[in-house]
Amino acid sequence: MSSGIAHSSPARLSEVSRLATLLADQALDAQIERRPIPDLQLRALVEAAELLDAYGQALPPLLGQVMHEINTDRGDAKLARRDDEIGRLAWMLRPFRTKPSEQH
């Protein structure tokens, strides 16, 4: 029996969708309970979303919600790192700031 994406059938894609929904439900439960979501689980969700998207299948609502949360968290983390870097730069440059009374 050959495997691979080229031989994906609608039944297999439905199974991917069903399993991704179950996994997404677990991930959302973990998020609600403020538990970490294992990296392997996140990776499986992302790969399922990519596979379904590659075959033009709609993402199950729960999977779509998890993907949105992942993208939001990544954006927030990038902004936080950027803000932290800006804050450190400002702190390092503080000795070079002129006081309002010293301006010409």
C-alpha positions in Angstrom: 0.0 0.0 0.0 1.5 3.3 -1.0 1.3 6.3 1.3 1.7 10.0 0.8 -0.3 13.1 0.2 -1.0 12.2 -3.4 -3.2 9.3 -2.3 -5.3 11.2 0.3 -8.9 10.3 0.0 -11.9 12.3 1.3 -12.3 9.8 4.0 -8.7 10.3 5.2 -9.1 14.0 5.1 -12.3 13.7 7.2 -10.4 11.6 9.7 -7.7 14.3 9.9 -10.4 16.9 10.4 -12.0 14.8 13.2 -8.8 14.1 15.0 -7.6 17.7 14.7 -10.9 18.8 16.3 -10.4 16.4 19.2 -6.9 17.6 19.7 -7.9 21.3 19.4 -10.6 20.7 22.0 -7.9 19.4 24.4 -5.6 22.3 23.6 -8.4 24.8 24.3 -9.2 23.0 27.6 -5.6 23.3 28.6 -5.6 27.0 27.7 -8.7 27.6 29.8 -7.1 25.8 32.8 -3.9 27.7 32.2 -1.9 24.5 31.5 0.8 24.5 28.9 0.0 22.8 25.6 2.7 20.3 24.7 4.9 21.3 21.6 4.1 18.0 19.9 0.4 18.7 20.2 0.8 22.2 18.8 2.9 20.9 15.9 0.3 18.2 15.1 -2.4 20.9 15.0 -0.4 23.1 12.7 0.4 20.2 10.4 -3.2 19.2 10.3 -4.3 22.7 9.4 -1.6 22.9 6.7 -2.7 19.6 5.2 -6.4 20.5 5.2 -5.6 23.9 3.7 -3.4 22.3 1.0 -6.4 20.2 -0.1 -8.9 23.0 0.0 -10.7 21.7 3.1 -12.3 24.1 5.5 -10.7 24.0 9.0 -12.9 22.7 11.7 -14.0 25.6 13.9 -12.1 24.5 17.0 -8.9 24.1 14.9 -9.4 27.5 13.4 -9.7 29.0 16.9 -6.5 27.3 18.0 -4.7 28.5 14.9 -5.9 32.1 15.6 -4.7 31.8 19.2 -1.3 30.5 18.1 -0.9 33.4 15.7 -2.1 35.9 18.2 0.3 34.6 20.9 3.2 34.7 18.4 2.4 38.3 17.5 2.1 39.2 21.2 5.5 37.5 22.0 7.1 39.4 19.1 5.7 42.7 20.3 6.8 42.0 23.9 10.4 41.1 22.8 10.5 44.3 20.7 9.2 46.4 23.5 11.7 44.8 25.9 14.6 45.5 23.4 13.4 49.2 23.1 13.3 49.5 26.9 16.8 48.1 27.3 18.1 50.4 24.6 16.5 53.5 26.2 17.9 52.5 29.6 21.4 52.1 28.1 21.2 55.5 26.4 19.8 57.4 29.4 23.2 58.8 30.4 23.4 60.6 27.0 20.0 62.3 27.4 20.1 66.0 28.0 18.0 67.4 30.7 15.4 70.1 29.7 17.5 72.7 31.6 20.6 71.8 29.7 19.1 72.4 26.2 20.3 75.5 24.3 
